[in-house]
């Protein structure tokens, strides 16, 4: 059982925090007051960055953050991807940390790519309320609930990704067996 909180509706403080990412926060809040079930596009890079992972792998990362680590900031699902909201600057630093970990090399071919959205990028955030059925399947797994949420930095996101990858891909130190090799039982030798 995961200890990930099930907070699927943003609070008023959480909505204010999200709106502060845009160029016109009051207009964004007014729009949300009129249509709380509408997803919106918000810019990344100043208030938050977003790390996007395939849904299942992203959920594994989220579980690692809550079960073995410090928890997470807001997390959403949109179009089959998990969006982890991270500290500004994460999108710039995380790719080099992933390269250092040899992410995506032949050794880790089963590990999915992570997309980093930072300065100059924008993401669609789910509606403030609801389960995602009215907004095309986008929903909050961990909705923003404060004006100053804790956001993981690049090192914490890397840690969660590595832990999730290790749990998903069992790596053996032994080479695969040669199926055509002759195998002799030598345990009864004198």
LINFEN-V759336 format. One record per residue. SS is DSSP state (H for helix, E for strand, - for the rest). D_CENTER is the distance of its C-alpha to the mean C-alpha in Angstrom with 1 decimal. Layout:
ss:d_center
SS:D_CENTER
SS:D_CENTER
This chain:
ss:d_center
-:18.9
-:15.5
-:16.0
-:12.8
-:14.7
-:15.4
E:15.7
-:15.7
-:18.0
-:17.7
-:20.8
H:23.2
H:21.9
H:18.3
H:19.7
H:21.7
H:18.9
H:17.0
H:20.4
-:21.1
-:18.8
-:21.3
-:24.8
-:26.5
H:24.8
H:27.8
H:27.9
H:24.3
H:25.1
H:28.3
H:26.6
H:24.3
H:27.4
H:29.1
-:26.3
-:23.7
-:22.5
-:21.7
-:18.3
E:18.6
E:17.6
E:17.0
E:17.1
-:14.6
-:16.1
-:18.2
-:16.6
-:12.9
E:10.9
E:7.6
E:5.4
E:5.4
E:5.5
E:8.3
H:8.3
H:9.9
H:8.2
H:4.6
H:7.1
H:8.8
H:6.4
H:6.5
H:10.1
H:10.8
H:9.8
H:12.2
H:14.7
-:15.4
-:14.0
-:14.2
-:11.8
-:9.2
-:9.9
-:9.4
E:6.7
E:8.1
E:8.9
E:11.0
-:13.2
-:11.6
E:8.1
E:5.0
E:4.6
E:3.5
E:7.2
E:8.7
-:12.4
-:14.5
-:15.3
H:12.0
H:12.0
H:15.6
H:15.4
H:12.4
H:14.1
H:17.3
H:15.8
H:14.3
H:17.8
H:19.4
-:17.7
-:19.1
-:15.7
-:16.9
-:20.5
H:22.8
H:22.2
H:18.5
-:19.0
-:17.2
-:13.9
-:11.9
-:11.4
-:8.4
E:9.4
E:9.8
E:11.4
-:13.9
-:17.6
-:19.2
-:16.3
E:15.6
E:13.1
E:14.2
E:13.3
-:14.6
-:18.0
-:18.6
-:20.1
-:20.3
-:18.5
-:17.6
-:20.8
-:22.5
-:19.7
-:19.1
-:16.5
-:14.0
E:13.4
E:11.8
E:10.4
E:10.9
-:13.2
-:14.5
-:17.7
-:19.2
-:20.4
-:18.9
-:15.6
-:14.4
-:11.5
E:10.4
-:11.9
H:11.6
H:13.3
H:11.2
H:7.9
H:10.5
H:11.9
H:9.1
H:8.7
H:12.5
H:12.9
H:10.9
H:12.9
H:16.1
H:15.8
H:15.4
-:18.0
-:21.2
-:22.9
-:26.7
-:29.0
-:31.7
-:32.2
-:32.4
-:35.9
-:38.3
-:39.3
-:42.8
-:43.7
-:46.7
-:45.9
-:48.7
-:48.9
-:50.3
-:50.0
-:53.7
-:55.2
-:58.1
